[in-house]
């Protein structure tokens, strides 16, 4: 039994290393977005006091840059998480409007609780408004999975990565490895039952 557990542990470590390598490769080789007609901004934590997390501010700053180059419809995504005073989508929309985005160009999607729902629900809003070529804005480490999810949902999306602070690289990539593991398990194992 001990040998089996040790073998499974080694298999887990090898799988994690392979997934990490894949994430790093994909985030370094993402084609720059062009000719997009809309932006989907994936949510992140809103602090208890109402301020935005550093990672969310980086995503929004990147969104603002993309919008200033190509003014288009933006969908900000995310419901209210535990200990969040407001829905992520609303906090993001408000920040963008205060930063100069036309209020008519931003829609807050506030029902999604996962990356899959973020993309699915945002795309439903875009389709209802005649948009079909979104660019997804999220953190560099998160973008490869977001684009794969969009592909799985038959959404022709491009990606716009926002940077990650170097001191959070290991933590964020480790969490993303586990998120990829859960995503792959759901896609290839659990969905087959």
MODELLER restraints for C-alpha pairs under 7 A, 6 or more apart:
rsr = mdl.restraints
at = mdl.atoms
rsr.add(forms.Gaussian(group=physical.xy_distance, feature=features.Distance(at['CA:16:A'], at['CA:177:A']), mean=6.30, stdev=0.5))
rsr.add(forms.Gaussian(group=physical.xy_distance, feature=features.Distance(at['CA:19:A'], at['CA:177:A']), mean=6.04, stdev=0.5))
rsr.add(forms.Gaussian(group=physical.xy_distance, feature=features.Distance(at['CA:20:A'], at['CA:177:A']), mean=5.91, stdev=0.5))
rsr.add(forms.Gaussian(group=physical.xy_distance, feature=features.Distance(at['CA:23:A'], at['CA:141:A']), mean=6.77, stdev=0.5))
rsr.add(forms.Gaussian(group=physical.xy_distance, feature=features.Distance(at['CA:23:A'], at['CA:144:A']), mean=6.60, stdev=0.5))
rsr.add(forms.Gaussian(group=physical.xy_distance, feature=features.Distance(at['CA:26:A'], at['CA:144:A']), mean=5.98, stdev=0.5))
rsr.add(forms.Gaussian(group=physical.xy_distance, feature=features.Distance(at['CA:27:A'], at['CA:140:A']), mean=5.96, stdev=0.5))
rsr.add(forms.Gaussian(group=physical.xy_distance, feature=features.Distance(at['CA:27:A'], at['CA:141:A']), mean=6.29, stdev=0.5))
rsr.add(forms.Gaussian(group=physical.xy_distance, feature=features.Distance(at['CA:27:A'], at['CA:143:A']), mean=6.89, stdev=0.5))
rsr.add(forms.Gaussian(group=physical.xy_distance, feature=features.Distance(at['CA:27:A'], at['CA:144:A']), mean=6.08, stdev=0.5))
rsr.add(forms.Gaussian(group=physical.xy_distance, feature=features.Distance(at['CA:32:A'], at['CA:160:A']), mean=6.89, stdev=0.5))
rsr.add(forms.Gaussian(group=physical.xy_distance, feature=features.Distance(at['CA:33:A'], at['CA:135:A']), mean=6.67, stdev=0.5))
rsr.add(forms.Gaussian(group=physical.xy_distance, feature=features.Distance(at['CA:33:A'], at['CA:158:A']), mean=5.51, stdev=0.5))
rsr.add(forms.Gaussian(group=physical.xy_distance, feature=features.Distance(at['CA:33:A'], at['CA:159:A']), mean=5.85, stdev=0.5))
rsr.add(forms.Gaussian(group=physical.xy_distance, feature=features.Distance(at['CA:33:A'], at['CA:160:A']), mean=6.24, stdev=0.5))
rsr.add(forms.Gaussian(group=physical.xy_distance, feature=features.Distance(at['CA:36:A'], at['CA:133:A']), mean=5.08, stdev=0.5))
rsr.add(forms.Gaussian(group=physical.xy_distance, feature=features.Distance(at['CA:36:A'], at['CA:134:A']), mean=5.45, stdev=0.5))
rsr.add(forms.Gaussian(group=physical.xy_distance, feature=features.Distance(at['CA:36:A'], at['CA:135:A']), mean=5.95, stdev=0.5))
rsr.add(forms.Gaussian(group=physical.xy_distance, feature=features.Distance(at['CA:37:A'], at['CA:72:A']), mean=5.91, stdev=0.5))
rsr.add(forms.Gaussian(group=physical.xy_distance, feature=features.Distance(at['CA:37:A'], at['CA:131:A']), mean=6.27, stdev=0.5))
rsr.add(forms.Gaussian(group=physical.xy_distance, feature=features.Distance(at['CA:37:A'], at['CA:133:A']), mean=5.34, stdev=0.5))
rsr.add(forms.Gaussian(group=physical.xy_distance, feature=features.Distance(at['CA:37:A'], at['CA:134:A']), mean=5.83, stdev=0.5))
rsr.add(forms.Gaussian(group=physical.xy_distance, feature=features.Distance(at['CA:38:A'], at['CA:72:A']), mean=5.22, stdev=0.5))
rsr.add(forms.Gaussian(group=physical.xy_distance, feature=features.Distance(at['CA:38:A'], at['CA:73:A']), mean=4.81, stdev=0.5))
rsr.add(forms.Gaussian(group=physical.xy_distance, feature=features.Distance(at['CA:38:A'], at['CA:74:A']), mean=5.74, stdev=0.5))
rsr.add(forms.Gaussian(group=physical.xy_distance, feature=features.Distance(at['CA:38:A'], at['CA:131:A']), mean=6.71, stdev=0.5))
rsr.add(forms.Gaussian(group=physical.xy_distance, feature=features.Distance(at['CA:38:A'], at['CA:133:A']), mean=6.52, stdev=0.5))
rsr.add(forms.Gaussian(group=physical.xy_distance, feature=features.Distance(at['CA:38:A'], at['CA:134:A']), mean=4.62, stdev=0.5))
rsr.add(forms.Gaussian(group=physical.xy_distance, feature=features.Distance(at['CA:38:A'], at['CA:135:A']), mean=6.29, stdev=0.5))
rsr.add(forms.Gaussian(group=physical.xy_distance, feature=features.Distance(at['CA:39:A'], at['CA:73:A']), mean=6.34, stdev=0.5))
rsr.add(forms.Gaussian(group=physical.xy_distance, feature=features.Distance(at['CA:39:A'], at['CA:74:A']), mean=4.63, stdev=0.5))
rsr.add(forms.Gaussian(group=physical.xy_distance, feature=features.Distance(at['CA:39:A'], at['CA:75:A']), mean=6.19, stdev=0.5))
rsr.add(forms.Gaussian(group=physical.xy_distance, feature=features.Distance(at['CA:39:A'], at['CA:134:A']), mean=5.30, stdev=0.5))
rsr.add(forms.Gaussian(group=physical.xy_distance, feature=features.Distance(at['CA:39:A'], at['CA:135:A']), mean=4.91, stdev=0.5))
rsr.add(forms.Gaussian(group=physical.xy_distance, feature=features.Distance(at['CA:39:A'], at['CA:136:A']), mean=5.82, stdev=0.5))
rsr.add(forms.Gaussian(group=physical.xy_distance, feature=features.Distance(at['CA:39:A'], at['CA:137:A']), mean=6.90, stdev=0.5))
rsr.add(forms.Gaussian(group=physical.xy_distance, feature=features.Distance(at['CA:40:A'], at['CA:74:A']), mean=5.96, stdev=0.5))
rsr.add(forms.Gaussian(group=physical.xy_distance, feature=features.Distance(at['CA:40:A'], at['CA:75:A']), mean=4.94, stdev=0.5))
rsr.add(forms.Gaussian(group=physical.xy_distance, feature=features.Distance(at['CA:40:A'], at['CA:76:A']), mean=6.13, stdev=0.5))
rsr.add(forms.Gaussian(group=physical.xy_distance, feature=features.Distance(at['CA:40:A'], at['CA:122:A']), mean=6.58, stdev=0.5))
rsr.add(forms.Gaussian(group=physical.xy_distance, feature=features.Distance(at['CA:40:A'], at['CA:134:A']), mean=6.58, stdev=0.5))
rsr.add(forms.Gaussian(group=physical.xy_distance, feature=features.Distance(at['CA:40:A'], at['CA:135:A']), mean=6.19, stdev=0.5))
rsr.add(forms.Gaussian(group=physical.xy_distance, feature=features.Distance(at['CA:40:A'], at['CA:136:A']), mean=4.72, stdev=0.5))
rsr.add(forms.Gaussian(group=physical.xy_distance, feature=features.Distance(at['CA:40:A'], at['CA:137:A']), mean=6.04, stdev=0.5))
rsr.add(forms.Gaussian(group=physical.xy_distance, feature=features.Distance(at['CA:41:A'], at['CA:75:A']), mean=6.18, stdev=0.5))
rsr.add(forms.Gaussian(group=physical.xy_distance, feature=features.Distance(at['CA:41:A'], at['CA:76:A']), mean=4.86, stdev=0.5))
rsr.add(forms.Gaussian(group=physical.xy_distance, feature=features.Distance(at['CA:41:A'], at['CA:77:A']), mean=6.15, stdev=0.5))
rsr.add(forms.Gaussian(group=physical.xy_distance, feature=features.Distance(at['CA:41:A'], at['CA:136:A']), mean=5.97, stdev=0.5))
rsr.add(forms.Gaussian(group=physical.xy_distance, feature=features.Distance(at['CA:41:A'], at['CA:137:A']), mean=4.80, stdev=0.5))
rsr.add(forms.Gaussian(group=physical.xy_distance, feature=features.Distance(at['CA:41:A'], at['CA:138:A']), mean=6.30, stdev=0.5))
rsr.add(forms.Gaussian(group=physical.xy_distance, feature=features.Distance(at['CA:42:A'], at['CA:76:A']), mean=6.47, stdev=0.5))
rsr.add(forms.Gaussian(group=physical.xy_distance, feature=features.Distance(at['CA:42:A'], at['CA:77:A']), mean=5.38, stdev=0.5))
rsr.add(forms.Gaussian(group=physical.xy_distance, feature=features.Distance(at['CA:42:A'], at['CA:118:A']), mean=6.49, stdev=0.5))
rsr.add(forms.Gaussian(group=physical.xy_distance, feature=features.Distance(at['CA:42:A'], at['CA:137:A']), mean=6.39, stdev=0.5))
rsr.add(forms.Gaussian(group=physical.xy_distance, feature=features.Distance(at['CA:42:A'], at['CA:138:A']), mean=5.62, stdev=0.5))
rsr.add(forms.Gaussian(group=physical.xy_distance, feature=features.Distance(at['CA:43:A'], at['CA:56:A']), mean=6.87, stdev=0.5))
rsr.add(forms.Gaussian(group=physical.xy_distance, feature=features.Distance(at['CA:43:A'], at['CA:76:A']), mean=6.94, stdev=0.5))
rsr.add(forms.Gaussian(group=physical.xy_distance, feature=features.Distance(at['CA:43:A'], at['CA:77:A']), mean=5.29, stdev=0.5))
rsr.add(forms.Gaussian(group=physical.xy_distance, feature=features.Distance(at['CA:43:A'], at['CA:78:A']), mean=5.15, stdev=0.5))
rsr.add(forms.Gaussian(group=physical.xy_distance, feature=features.Distance(at['CA:43:A'], at['CA:88:A']), mean=5.77, stdev=0.5))
rsr.add(forms.Gaussian(group=physical.xy_distance, feature=features.Distance(at['CA:43:A'], at['CA:89:A']), mean=6.57, stdev=0.5))
rsr.add(forms.Gaussian(group=physical.xy_distance, feature=features.Distance(at['CA:44:A'], at['CA:56:A']), mean=5.40, stdev=0.5))
rsr.add(forms.Gaussian(group=physical.xy_distance, feature=features.Distance(at['CA:44:A'], at['CA:88:A']), mean=6.74, stdev=0.5))
rsr.add(forms.Gaussian(group=physical.xy_distance, feature=features.Distance(at['CA:45:A'], at['CA:52:A']), mean=6.68, stdev=0.5))
rsr.add(forms.Gaussian(group=physical.xy_distance, feature=features.Distance(at['CA:45:A'], at['CA:53:A']), mean=5.68, stdev=0.5))
rsr.add(forms.Gaussian(group=physical.xy_distance, feature=features.Distance(at['CA:45:A'], at['CA:56:A']), mean=6.87, stdev=0.5))
rsr.add(forms.Gaussian(group=physical.xy_distance, feature=features.Distance(at['CA:46:A'], at['CA:52:A']), mean=4.70, stdev=0.5))
rsr.add(forms.Gaussian(group=physical.xy_distance, feature=features.Distance(at['CA:46:A'], at['CA:53:A']), mean=5.86, stdev=0.5))
rsr.add(forms.Gaussian(group=physical.xy_distance, feature=features.Distance(at['CA:46:A'], at['CA:84:A']), mean=5.65, stdev=0.5))
rsr.add(forms.Gaussian(group=physical.xy_distance, feature=features.Distance(at['CA:46:A'], at['CA:88:A']), mean=6.27, stdev=0.5))
rsr.add(forms.Gaussian(group=physical.xy_distance, feature=features.Distance(at['CA:47:A'], at['CA:53:A']), mean=6.42, stdev=0.5))
rsr.add(forms.Gaussian(group=physical.xy_distance, feature=features.Distance(at['CA:47:A'], at['CA:84:A']), mean=5.95, stdev=0.5))
rsr.add(forms.Gaussian(group=physical.xy_distance, feature=features.Distance(at['CA:48:A'], at['CA:83:A']), mean=5.65, stdev=0.5))
rsr.add(forms.Gaussian(group=physical.xy_distance, feature=features.Distance(at['CA:48:A'], at['CA:84:A']), mean=5.17, stdev=0.5))
rsr.add(forms.Gaussian(group=physical.xy_distance, feature=features.Distance(at['CA:48:A'], at['CA:85:A']), mean=5.77, stdev=0.5))
rsr.add(forms.Gaussian(group=physical.xy_distance, feature=features.Distance(at['CA:50:A'], at['CA:85:A']), mean=6.03, stdev=0.5))
rsr.add(forms.Gaussian(group=physical.xy_distance, feature=features.Distance(at['CA:55:A'], at['CA:164:A']), mean=6.96, stdev=0.5))
rsr.add(forms.Gaussian(group=physical.xy_distance, feature=features.Distance(at['CA:58:A'], at['CA:162:A']), mean=5.98, stdev=0.5))
rsr.add(forms.Gaussian(group=physical.xy_distance, feature=features.Distance(at['CA:58:A'], at['CA:163:A']), mean=6.73, stdev=0.5))
rsr.add(forms.Gaussian(group=physical.xy_distance, feature=features.Distance(at['CA:59:A'], at['CA:137:A']), mean=6.51, stdev=0.5))
rsr.add(forms.Gaussian(group=physical.xy_distance, feature=features.Distance(at['CA:59:A'], at['CA:138:A']), mean=5.64, stdev=0.5))
rsr.add(forms.Gaussian(group=physical.xy_distance, feature=features.Distance(at['CA:59:A'], at['CA:139:A']), mean=6.40, stdev=0.5))
rsr.add(forms.Gaussian(group=physical.xy_distance, feature=features.Distance(at['CA:59:A'], at['CA:162:A']), mean=5.26, stdev=0.5))
rsr.add(forms.Gaussian(group=physical.xy_distance, feature=features.Distance(at['CA:62:A'], at['CA:162:A']), mean=5.82, stdev=0.5))
rsr.add(forms.Gaussian(group=physical.xy_distance, feature=features.Distance(at['CA:63:A'], at['CA:137:A']), mean=6.49, stdev=0.5))
rsr.add(forms.Gaussian(group=physical.xy_distance, feature=features.Distance(at['CA:64:A'], at['CA:96:A']), mean=6.95, stdev=0.5))
rsr.add(forms.Gaussian(group=physical.xy_distance, feature=features.Distance(at['CA:72:A'], at['CA:105:A']), mean=6.45, stdev=0.5))
rsr.add(forms.Gaussian(group=physical.xy_distance, feature=features.Distance(at['CA:73:A'], at['CA:105:A']), mean=4.67, stdev=0.5))
rsr.add(forms.Gaussian(group=physical.xy_distance, feature=features.Distance(at['CA:73:A'], at['CA:106:A']), mean=6.00, stdev=0.5))
rsr.add(forms.Gaussian(group=physical.xy_distance, feature=features.Distance(at['CA:74:A'], at['CA:105:A']), mean=5.95, stdev=0.5))
rsr.add(forms.Gaussian(group=physical.xy_distance, feature=features.Distance(at['CA:74:A'], at['CA:106:A']), mean=4.75, stdev=0.5))
rsr.add(forms.Gaussian(group=physical.xy_distance, feature=features.Distance(at['CA:74:A'], at['CA:107:A']), mean=6.26, stdev=0.5))
rsr.add(forms.Gaussian(group=physical.xy_distance, feature=features.Distance(at['CA:75:A'], at['CA:106:A']), mean=5.83, stdev=0.5))
rsr.add(forms.Gaussian(group=physical.xy_distance, feature=features.Distance(at['CA:75:A'], at['CA:107:A']), mean=4.85, stdev=0.5))
rsr.add(forms.Gaussian(group=physical.xy_distance, feature=features.Distance(at['CA:75:A'], at['CA:108:A']), mean=5.74, stdev=0.5))
rsr.add(forms.Gaussian(group=physical.xy_distance, feature=features.Distance(at['CA:75:A'], at['CA:109:A']), mean=6.58, stdev=0.5))
rsr.add(forms.Gaussian(group=physical.xy_distance, feature=features.Distance(at['CA:75:A'], at['CA:122:A']), mean=6.08, stdev=0.5))
rsr.add(forms.Gaussian(group=physical.xy_distance, feature=features.Distance(at['CA:76:A'], at['CA:89:A']), mean=4.75, stdev=0.5))
rsr.add(forms.Gaussian(group=physical.xy_distance, feature=features.Distance(at['CA:76:A'], at['CA:92:A']), mean=6.19, stdev=0.5))
rsr.add(forms.Gaussian(group=physical.xy_distance, feature=features.Distance(at['CA:76:A'], at['CA:93:A']), mean=6.15, stdev=0.5))
rsr.add(forms.Gaussian(group=physical.xy_distance, feature=features.Distance(at['CA:76:A'], at['CA:107:A']), mean=6.32, stdev=0.5))
rsr.add(forms.Gaussian(group=physical.xy_distance, feature=features.Distance(at['CA:76:A'], at['CA:108:A']), mean=4.89, stdev=0.5))
rsr.add(forms.Gaussian(group=physical.xy_distance, feature=features.Distance(at['CA:76:A'], at['CA:109:A']), mean=5.93, stdev=0.5))
rsr.add(forms.Gaussian(group=physical.xy_distance, feature=features.Distance(at['CA:77:A'], at['CA:88:A']), mean=6.57, stdev=0.5))
rsr.add(forms.Gaussian(group=physical.xy_distance, feature=features.Distance(at['CA:77:A'], at['CA:89:A']), mean=4.39, stdev=0.5))
rsr.add(forms.Gaussian(group=physical.xy_distance, feature=features.Distance(at['CA:77:A'], at['CA:108:A']), mean=6.10, stdev=0.5))
rsr.add(forms.Gaussian(group=physical.xy_distance, feature=features.Distance(at['CA:77:A'], at['CA:109:A']), mean=4.78, stdev=0.5))
rsr.add(forms.Gaussian(group=physical.xy_distance, feature=features.Distance(at['CA:77:A'], at['CA:110:A']), mean=6.00, stdev=0.5))
rsr.add(forms.Gaussian(group=physical.xy_distance, feature=features.Distance(at['CA:77:A'], at['CA:112:A']), mean=6.85, stdev=0.5))
rsr.add(forms.Gaussian(group=physical.xy_distance, feature=features.Distance(at['CA:77:A'], at['CA:118:A']), mean=5.57, stdev=0.5))
rsr.add(forms.Gaussian(group=physical.xy_distance, feature=features.Distance(at['CA:77:A'], at['CA:122:A']), mean=6.90, stdev=0.5))
rsr.add(forms.Gaussian(group=physical.xy_distance, feature=features.Distance(at['CA:78:A'], at['CA:87:A']), mean=6.29, stdev=0.5))
rsr.add(forms.Gaussian(group=physical.xy_distance, feature=features.Distance(at['CA:78:A'], at['CA:88:A']), mean=4.78, stdev=0.5))
rsr.add(forms.Gaussian(group=physical.xy_distance, feature=features.Distance(at['CA:78:A'], at['CA:89:A']), mean=4.79, stdev=0.5))
rsr.add(forms.Gaussian(group=physical.xy_distance, feature=features.Distance(at['CA:78:A'], at['CA:109:A']), mean=6.32, stdev=0.5))
rsr.add(forms.Gaussian(group=physical.xy_distance, feature=features.Distance(at['CA:78:A'], at['CA:110:A']), mean=4.99, stdev=0.5))
rsr.add(forms.Gaussian(group=physical.xy_distance, feature=features.Distance(at['CA:78:A'], at['CA:111:A']), mean=6.43, stdev=0.5))
rsr.add(forms.Gaussian(group=physical.xy_distance, feature=features.Distance(at['CA:78:A'], at['CA:112:A']), mean=5.19, stdev=0.5))
rsr.add(forms.Gaussian(group=physical.xy_distance, feature=features.Distance(at['CA:78:A'], at['CA:113:A']), mean=6.28, stdev=0.5))
rsr.add(forms.Gaussian(group=physical.xy_distance, feature=features.Distance(at['CA:78:A'], at['CA:118:A']), mean=6.44, stdev=0.5))
rsr.add(forms.Gaussian(group=physical.xy_distance, feature=features.Distance(at['CA:79:A'], at['CA:87:A']), mean=4.65, stdev=0.5))
rsr.add(forms.Gaussian(group=physical.xy_distance, feature=features.Distance(at['CA:79:A'], at['CA:88:A']), mean=5.62, stdev=0.5))
rsr.add(forms.Gaussian(group=physical.xy_distance, feature=features.Distance(at['CA:79:A'], at['CA:89:A']), mean=6.51, stdev=0.5))
rsr.add(forms.Gaussian(group=physical.xy_distance, feature=features.Distance(at['CA:79:A'], at['CA:110:A']), mean=4.32, stdev=0.5))
rsr.add(forms.Gaussian(group=physical.xy_distance, feature=features.Distance(at['CA:79:A'], at['CA:111:A']), mean=5.07, stdev=0.5))
rsr.add(forms.Gaussian(group=physical.xy_distance, feature=features.Distance(at['CA:79:A'], at['CA:112:A']), mean=5.48, stdev=0.5))
rsr.add(forms.Gaussian(group=physical.xy_distance, feature=features.Distance(at['CA:79:A'], at['CA:113:A']), mean=5.96, stdev=0.5))
rsr.add(forms.Gaussian(group=physical.xy_distance, feature=features.Distance(at['CA:80:A'], at['CA:86:A']), mean=5.67, stdev=0.5))
rsr.add(forms.Gaussian(group=physical.xy_distance, feature=features.Distance(at['CA:80:A'], at['CA:87:A']), mean=3.92, stdev=0.5))
rsr.add(forms.Gaussian(group=physical.xy_distance, feature=features.Distance(at['CA:80:A'], at['CA:88:A']), mean=5.97, stdev=0.5))
rsr.add(forms.Gaussian(group=physical.xy_distance, feature=features.Distance(at['CA:87:A'], at['CA:110:A']), mean=6.11, stdev=0.5))
rsr.add(forms.Gaussian(group=physical.xy_distance, feature=features.Distance(at['CA:89:A'], at['CA:108:A']), mean=4.76, stdev=0.5))
rsr.add(forms.Gaussian(group=physical.xy_distance, feature=features.Distance(at['CA:89:A'], at['CA:109:A']), mean=5.60, stdev=0.5))
rsr.add(forms.Gaussian(group=physical.xy_distance, feature=features.Distance(at['CA:89:A'], at['CA:110:A']), mean=5.45, stdev=0.5))
rsr.add(forms.Gaussian(group=physical.xy_distance, feature=features.Distance(at['CA:90:A'], at['CA:108:A']), mean=5.45, stdev=0.5))
rsr.add(forms.Gaussian(group=physical.xy_distance, feature=features.Distance(at['CA:93:A'], at['CA:106:A']), mean=6.24, stdev=0.5))
rsr.add(forms.Gaussian(group=physical.xy_distance, feature=features.Distance(at['CA:93:A'], at['CA:107:A']), mean=6.98, stdev=0.5))
rsr.add(forms.Gaussian(group=physical.xy_distance, feature=features.Distance(at['CA:93:A'], at['CA:108:A']), mean=6.03, stdev=0.5))
rsr.add(forms.Gaussian(group=physical.xy_distance, feature=features.Distance(at['CA:97:A'], at['CA:103:A']), mean=5.70, stdev=0.5))
rsr.add(forms.Gaussian(group=physical.xy_distance, feature=features.Distance(at['CA:109:A'], at['CA:122:A']), mean=6.47, stdev=0.5))
rsr.add(forms.Gaussian(group=physical.xy_distance, feature=features.Distance(at['CA:112:A'], at['CA:118:A']), mean=5.16, stdev=0.5))
rsr.add(forms.Gaussian(group=physical.xy_distance, feature=features.Distance(at['CA:112:A'], at['CA:121:A']), mean=6.92, stdev=0.5))
rsr.add(forms.Gaussian(group=physical.xy_distance, feature=features.Distance(at['CA:115:A'], at['CA:146:A']), mean=6.90, stdev=0.5))
rsr.add(forms.Gaussian(group=physical.xy_distance, feature=features.Distance(at['CA:116:A'], at['CA:149:A']), mean=6.40, stdev=0.5))
rsr.add(forms.Gaussian(group=physical.xy_distance, feature=features.Distance(at['CA:119:A'], at['CA:150:A']), mean=6.66, stdev=0.5))
rsr.add(forms.Gaussian(group=physical.xy_distance, feature=features.Distance(at['CA:126:A'], at['CA:132:A']), mean=6.94, stdev=0.5))
rsr.add(forms.Gaussian(group=physical.xy_distance, feature=features.Distance(at['CA:133:A'], at['CA:156:A']), mean=6.09, stdev=0.5))
rsr.add(forms.Gaussian(group=physical.xy_distance, feature=features.Distance(at['CA:133:A'], at['CA:157:A']), mean=6.02, stdev=0.5))
rsr.add(forms.Gaussian(group=physical.xy_distance, feature=features.Distance(at['CA:134:A'], at['CA:157:A']), mean=5.14, stdev=0.5))
rsr.add(forms.Gaussian(group=physical.xy_distance, feature=features.Distance(at['CA:134:A'], at['CA:158:A']), mean=6.46, stdev=0.5))
rsr.add(forms.Gaussian(group=physical.xy_distance, feature=features.Distance(at['CA:135:A'], at['CA:157:A']), mean=5.41, stdev=0.5))
rsr.add(forms.Gaussian(group=physical.xy_distance, feature=features.Distance(at['CA:135:A'], at['CA:158:A']), mean=4.48, stdev=0.5))
rsr.add(forms.Gaussian(group=physical.xy_distance, feature=features.Distance(at['CA:135:A'], at['CA:159:A']), mean=5.12, stdev=0.5))
rsr.add(forms.Gaussian(group=physical.xy_distance, feature=features.Distance(at['CA:135:A'], at['CA:160:A']), mean=6.46, stdev=0.5))
rsr.add(forms.Gaussian(group=physical.xy_distance, feature=features.Distance(at['CA:136:A'], at['CA:157:A']), mean=6.71, stdev=0.5))
rsr.add(forms.Gaussian(group=physical.xy_distance, feature=features.Distance(at['CA:136:A'], at['CA:158:A']), mean=6.16, stdev=0.5))
rsr.add(forms.Gaussian(group=physical.xy_distance, feature=features.Distance(at['CA:136:A'], at['CA:159:A']), mean=4.83, stdev=0.5))
rsr.add(forms.Gaussian(group=physical.xy_distance, feature=features.Distance(at['CA:136:A'], at['CA:160:A']), mean=5.94, stdev=0.5))
rsr.add(forms.Gaussian(group=physical.xy_distance, feature=features.Distance(at['CA:137:A'], at['CA:159:A']), mean=6.15, stdev=0.5))
rsr.add(forms.Gaussian(group=physical.xy_distance, feature=features.Distance(at['CA:137:A'], at['CA:160:A']), mean=4.80, stdev=0.5))
rsr.add(forms.Gaussian(group=physical.xy_distance, feature=features.Distance(at['CA:137:A'], at['CA:161:A']), mean=5.88, stdev=0.5))
rsr.add(forms.Gaussian(group=physical.xy_distance, feature=features.Distance(at['CA:137:A'], at['CA:162:A']), mean=7.00, stdev=0.5))
rsr.add(forms.Gaussian(group=physical.xy_distance, feature=features.Distance(at['CA:138:A'], at['CA:160:A']), mean=6.80, stdev=0.5))
rsr.add(forms.Gaussian(group=physical.xy_distance, feature=features.Distance(at['CA:138:A'], at['CA:161:A']), mean=5.53, stdev=0.5))
rsr.add(forms.Gaussian(group=physical.xy_distance, feature=features.Distance(at['CA:138:A'], at['CA:162:A']), mean=5.81, stdev=0.5))
rsr.add(forms.Gaussian(group=physical.xy_distance, feature=features.Distance(at['CA:139:A'], at['CA:161:A']), mean=5.35, stdev=0.5))
rsr.add(forms.Gaussian(group=physical.xy_distance, feature=features.Distance(at['CA:139:A'], at['CA:162:A']), mean=4.61, stdev=0.5))
rsr.add(forms.Gaussian(group=physical.xy_distance, feature=features.Distance(at['CA:139:A'], at['CA:163:A']), mean=6.01, stdev=0.5))
rsr.add(forms.Gaussian(group=physical.xy_distance, feature=features.Distance(at['CA:139:A'], at['CA:164:A']), mean=6.51, stdev=0.5))
rsr.add(forms.Gaussian(group=physical.xy_distance, feature=features.Distance(at['CA:140:A'], at['CA:161:A']), mean=4.52, stdev=0.5))
rsr.add(forms.Gaussian(group=physical.xy_distance, feature=features.Distance(at['CA:140:A'], at['CA:162:A']), mean=5.45, stdev=0.5))
rsr.add(forms.Gaussian(group=physical.xy_distance, feature=features.Distance(at['CA:140:A'], at['CA:163:A']), mean=5.79, stdev=0.5))
rsr.add(forms.Gaussian(group=physical.xy_distance, feature=features.Distance(at['CA:140:A'], at['CA:164:A']), mean=6.77, stdev=0.5))
rsr.add(forms.Gaussian(group=physical.xy_distance, feature=features.Distance(at['CA:141:A'], at['CA:173:A']), mean=6.30, stdev=0.5))
rsr.add(forms.Gaussian(group=physical.xy_distance, feature=features.Distance(at['CA:142:A'], at['CA:176:A']), mean=6.79, stdev=0.5))
rsr.add(forms.Gaussian(group=physical.xy_distance, feature=features.Distance(at['CA:143:A'], at['CA:159:A']), mean=6.67, stdev=0.5))
rsr.add(forms.Gaussian(group=physical.xy_distance, feature=features.Distance(at['CA:143:A'], at['CA:161:A']), mean=6.39, stdev=0.5))
rsr.add(forms.Gaussian(group=physical.xy_distance, feature=features.Distance(at['CA:147:A'], at['CA:157:A']), mean=6.69, stdev=0.5))
rsr.add(forms.Gaussian(group=physical.xy_distance, feature=features.Distance(at['CA:147:A'], at['CA:159:A']), mean=6.88, stdev=0.5))
rsr.add(forms.Gaussian(group=physical.xy_distance, feature=features.Distance(at['CA:150:A'], at['CA:157:A']), mean=6.43, stdev=0.5))
